[in-house]
Amino acid sequence: MSDLTLRLTDLTKSYNAGKPNEVQVLQGASLDVAPGEVTALVAPSGAGKSTLLHIAGLLDMPGSGEVAINGTDMTTLSDRKRTAVRRASVGFIYQFHHLLPEFTALENIVLPQLANGVDDKAAKDRAMTLLDRVGVAERADHRPAALSGGEQQRVAFCRALANKPSLLLADEPTGNLDPETSDRVFDALMSLVRDTGMAALIATHNLDLAARMDRQVRLKGGVLVPV
């Protein structure tokens, strides 16, 4: 087994392939992310950050190239097996929390665990531990509408980590928060990531936050280059 959590090799991706308005988004992008490493992905809007994250997280297929998670080439697996790997090994955080509005903070973190076969008590214990770690345990019984933006995003972090993934992917996770809340939420995220030893790839426009990660890569012209 590879000692890399994520390996992206020569990824290509285009939209409207073969048509006059074809757009080449990725043109041979490659990246390795090791366990315990937090990598910042920086690029202007429209450069393909979200596309890259969706491919890395098995939500989309590349035109060509390889996506390996924990040493296994995901591009050779069936859709069913890819879904199983995504559920068990990959956590996602988006700019907008996407919490289920009819469920409490606790239930939003319990549900993905139940879907992964965890029993109810263990799932609730795990959820409460995570909520406590990010400082919102007292809000466990509140629905998203009753939470502040920063609280909602911290709950979203907990949901992403609920099934103890080996890979965390985040797309502008603090992008819609004010600077003070953004710093506080980012600190909570980094603390959780450091403690678990997972690999993390975090797309951000915030260069101050990017500078606090282990390294930075820039998506430029469809390829990844070190900053």
C-alpha positions as CSV (number, residue, x, y, z in Angstrom):
1,M,0.0,0.0,0.0
2,S,1.2,3.5,-0.8
3,D,2.3,5.8,2.0
4,L,0.3,8.6,0.2
5,T,-3.3,9.2,1.0
6,L,-4.0,11.0,-2.2
7,R,-2.1,10.8,-5.5
8,L,-3.4,12.6,-8.6
9,T,-1.4,11.8,-11.8
10,D,-1.7,13.7,-15.1
11,L,-5.4,14.5,-14.7
12,T,-7.2,16.0,-17.7
13,K,-10.7,17.3,-17.8
14,S,-12.6,19.3,-20.5
15,Y,-16.2,20.3,-20.9
16,N,-18.1,20.3,-24.3
17,A,-15.4,17.9,-25.6
18,G,-15.0,18.0,-29.3
19,K,-17.1,21.1,-29.8
20,P,-16.0,24.6,-30.9
21,N,-16.6,25.9,-27.3
22,E,-14.7,23.1,-25.6
23,V,-13.0,24.2,-22.4
24,Q,-9.9,22.5,-21.1
25,V,-9.9,22.8,-17.3
26,L,-7.2,20.3,-16.3
27,Q,-4.3,19.6,-18.6
28,G,-2.1,17.2,-16.8
29,A,-2.5,18.1,-13.1
30,S,-0.5,16.0,-10.6
31,L,-0.3,16.1,-6.8
32,D,0.7,13.9,-3.9
33,V,-0.8,14.5,-0.4
34,A,0.6,12.4,2.5
35,P,-1.1,11.5,5.8
36,G,-1.1,14.3,8.3
37,E,-0.3,16.9,5.5
38,V,-2.5,19.9,5.0
39,T,-2.1,21.4,1.5
40,A,-3.6,24.7,0.3
41,L,-5.0,24.8,-3.2
42,V,-5.0,28.4,-4.4
43,A,-6.2,29.7,-7.8
44,P,-8.5,32.4,-9.1
45,S,-12.2,31.7,-9.6
46,G,-12.8,29.7,-12.8
47,A,-9.4,28.1,-12.8
48,G,-10.8,24.6,-12.0
49,K,-10.4,24.2,-8.2
50,S,-13.8,22.8,-7.7
51,T,-13.4,20.5,-10.7
52,L,-10.1,19.1,-9.3
53,L,-11.7,18.6,-5.8
54,H,-14.7,16.8,-7.3
55,I,-12.4,14.4,-9.2
56,A,-10.1,13.9,-6.2
57,G,-13.2,13.1,-4.1
58,L,-14.7,10.7,-6.6
59,L,-17.7,12.8,-7.5
60,D,-16.5,13.2,-11.1
61,M,-14.3,11.2,-13.4
62,P,-11.2,12.7,-15.2
63,G,-10.9,12.7,-18.9
64,S,-7.7,10.8,-18.4
65,G,-5.2,10.3,-15.6
66,E,-5.2,8.5,-12.3
67,V,-6.8,9.2,-8.9
68,A,-5.3,6.9,-6.2
69,I,-6.6,6.9,-2.6
70,N,-4.6,4.9,-0.1
71,G,-2.7,3.3,-2.9
72,T,-5.7,2.1,-5.0
73,D,-6.5,3.5,-8.4
74,M,-10.0,4.7,-8.2
75,T,-10.5,5.2,-11.9
76,T,-10.5,1.4,-12.4
77,L,-13.3,0.7,-9.9
78,S,-17.0,0.4,-10.5
79,D,-19.4,3.2,-9.5
80,R,-20.6,1.2,-6.6
81,K,-17.1,0.6,-5.2
82,R,-16.1,4.2,-5.8
83,T,-19.2,5.3,-3.8
84,A,-18.2,2.9,-0.9
85,V,-14.7,4.4,-0.8
86,R,-16.0,7.9,-0.9
87,R,-18.4,7.2,2.0
88,A,-15.8,5.6,4.1
89,S,-12.6,7.4,3.3
90,V,-13.4,10.9,2.0
91,G,-14.8,13.9,3.9
92,F,-16.1,17.0,2.1
93,I,-16.5,20.6,3.3
94,Y,-18.0,23.2,1.1
95,Q,-18.2,27.0,1.3
96,F,-21.9,26.7,2.2
97,H,-22.6,24.3,5.0
98,H,-25.4,22.3,3.2
99,L,-26.7,21.0,6.5
100,L,-30.1,19.3,6.4
101,P,-32.5,22.0,7.8
102,E,-35.0,19.6,9.3
103,F,-32.4,17.9,11.5
104,T,-30.5,19.1,14.6
105,A,-26.8,19.7,14.6
106,L,-26.3,16.3,16.3
107,E,-28.5,14.5,13.8
108,N,-26.7,16.0,10.9
109,I,-23.5,14.3,12.2
110,V,-25.2,11.1,13.2
111,L,-26.9,10.4,9.9
112,P,-23.7,9.8,7.7
113,Q,-22.5,7.4,10.4
114,L,-25.7,5.4,10.4
115,A,-25.4,5.2,6.6
116,N,-22.0,3.7,7.1
117,G,-23.2,1.0,9.4
118,V,-22.4,2.6,12.8
119,D,-24.9,1.9,15.6
120,D,-26.9,4.7,17.0
121,K,-25.2,5.1,20.4
122,A,-21.7,5.1,19.0
123,A,-22.8,7.6,16.3
124,K,-24.2,10.0,18.9
125,D,-21.1,9.6,21.1
126,R,-18.9,10.4,18.1
127,A,-21.0,13.4,17.1
128,M,-21.0,14.9,20.6
129,T,-17.2,14.4,20.9
130,L,-16.7,16.3,17.6
131,L,-19.2,19.1,18.5
132,D,-17.4,19.5,21.8
133,R,-14.0,19.7,20.1
134,V,-15.2,22.6,17.9
135,G,-17.0,24.4,20.8
136,V,-20.6,24.0,19.9
137,A,-21.7,21.0,22.0
138,E,-24.3,23.1,23.7
139,R,-25.9,23.7,20.4
140,A,-26.3,20.0,19.6
141,D,-30.1,20.1,19.7
142,H,-30.5,23.2,17.6
143,R,-31.5,23.1,13.9
144,P,-29.3,24.9,11.4
145,A,-31.6,27.9,11.2
146,A,-31.0,28.6,14.9
147,L,-27.2,28.6,14.5
148,S,-24.9,31.4,13.5
149,G,-22.9,31.1,10.2
150,G,-19.8,30.1,12.1
151,E,-21.6,27.5,14.2
152,Q,-23.2,26.0,11.0
153,Q,-19.8,25.7,9.4
154,R,-18.3,24.0,12.4
155,V,-21.2,21.5,12.4
156,A,-20.4,20.9,8.7
157,F,-16.8,20.2,9.7
158,C,-17.9,17.6,12.2
159,R,-20.2,16.0,9.7
160,A,-17.3,15.7,7.2
161,L,-15.2,14.0,9.9
162,A,-17.9,11.8,11.3
163,N,-16.8,8.6,9.5
164,K,-13.1,9.2,10.3
165,P,-12.0,9.7,6.7
166,S,-8.4,9.4,5.7
167,L,-8.8,12.3,3.2
168,L,-10.5,15.7,3.8
169,L,-11.3,17.9,0.8
170,A,-12.6,21.4,1.4
171,D,-13.7,24.0,-1.1
172,E,-13.5,27.6,0.3
173,P,-14.6,26.3,3.8
174,T,-14.5,29.8,5.3
175,G,-15.3,31.8,2.2
176,N,-18.7,33.2,3.4
177,L,-17.6,34.1,6.9
178,D,-16.4,37.3,8.3
179,P,-12.6,37.5,9.0
180,E,-12.8,37.0,12.8
181,T,-15.2,34.1,12.5
182,S,-13.2,32.7,9.6
183,D,-10.0,32.6,11.7
184,R,-11.8,30.9,14.6
185,V,-13.5,28.3,12.4
186,F,-10.2,27.6,10.5
187,D,-8.4,27.1,13.9
188,A,-11.1,24.5,14.8
189,L,-10.7,22.7,11.5
190,M,-6.9,22.6,11.7
191,S,-7.0,21.3,15.3
192,L,-9.3,18.4,14.2
193,V,-7.2,17.6,11.1
194,R,-3.9,17.6,13.1
195,D,-5.3,15.3,15.8
196,T,-6.6,12.7,13.4
197,G,-3.5,12.7,11.1
198,M,-5.6,12.7,7.9
199,A,-4.5,14.2,4.7
200,A,-6.2,17.5,3.7
201,L,-6.5,19.4,0.5
202,I,-8.1,22.8,1.1
203,A,-9.0,25.2,-1.7
204,T,-9.0,28.9,-0.5
205,H,-8.8,32.4,-1.8
206,N,-7.5,33.5,1.6
207,L,-3.7,33.7,1.3
208,D,-3.3,34.3,5.0
209,L,-5.1,31.0,5.7
210,A,-3.1,29.3,2.9
211,A,0.1,30.4,4.5
212,R,-0.8,28.6,7.8
213,M,-1.0,25.2,6.0
214,D,2.0,22.9,5.4
215,R,2.4,23.9,1.8
216,Q,0.6,25.6,-1.1
217,V,0.0,24.6,-4.7
218,R,-1.4,26.8,-7.4
219,L,-3.7,25.6,-10.2
220,K,-2.5,27.5,-13.3
221,G,-3.1,26.7,-16.9
222,G,-4.6,23.4,-16.0
223,V,-1.6,22.1,-14.0
224,L,-0.5,22.3,-10.4
225,V,2.6,24.1,-9.5
226,P,4.2,24.7,-6.0
227,V,3.9,28.2,-4.5
